[in-house]
Amino acid sequence: MPHTPSRHLAEGPRVGIRYFTLADGAEFTARARQSKDLHHPWLFPPDSAQAYEAYAGRLIEDPTKAGFLVCEKDTEEADGAGGAASGGGSIAGFVNINNIVEGGFRSGALGYGAFAHAAGRGLMREGLGLVVRHAFGPMRLHRLEINVQPGNAASIALARACGFHLEGFSPRMLYIDGAWRDHQRWAITAETVTSG
């Protein structure tokens, strides 16, 4: 079901989160191209209009997925990336909830990435926290899991900083960059957030 693009679903002091829209393609793909060195070899977000349209289309239309853009609040920067096509500030990164299961399980698997201009500024920590609270609030999920390659120190640090706990290790779990990669499993539940 299509989402309203112009308002944040939740806001923190520096960022807000909103759903992906097709109109965000130019800025998103420009930032993805600028961030290739930061993302490689962990992540390969779409960097062309056609790839973005397919990617965002899945996040918008598939009920087992929810895609959120982490946007800086009140930014007017002109850095050549486009900037705030749908309102709400420049895109600092993204957080996707995949494999959403309802019923007795009520869980989802998170994937995320910061863009180079926002890396190391704490924006993704704030944005991921907003997505977690949105998932456990309006989305009514109970558990979120992050699967991360053991060598991806920045992603592990972000998961830990947002209250996720290491649950286990899955050898050869996901096919990424031409090979099956080992992953650590980090998770958080709604009770952890409300009691912490």
HELIX and SHEET records of a PDB file:
HELIX    1   1 LEU A   22  ASP A   24  5                                   3    
HELIX    2   2 GLY A   25  GLN A   34  1                                  10    
HELIX    3   3 LYS A   36  HIS A   39  1                                   4    
HELIX    4   4 ALA A   49  GLU A   61  1                                  13    
HELIX    5   5 ALA A  116  ALA A  118  5                                   3    
HELIX    6   6 LEU A  123  PHE A  136  1                                  14    
HELIX    7   7 ALA A  153  ALA A  161  1                                   9    
HELIX    8   8 ALA A  190  SER A  195  1                                   6    
SHEET    1   A 8 ALA A  10  GLU A  11  0                                        
SHEET    2   A 8 VAL A  15  TYR A  19 -1                                        
SHEET    3   A 8 ALA A  66  GLU A  72 -1                                        
SHEET    4   A 8 ILE A  91  VAL A 101 -1                                        
SHEET    5   A 8 SER A 107  ALA A 114 -1                                        
SHEET    6   A 8 ARG A 143  VAL A 148  1                                        
SHEET    7   A 8 ALA A 179  THR A 189 -1                                        
SHEET    8   A 8 HIS A 165  ILE A 176 -1                                        
END                                                                             
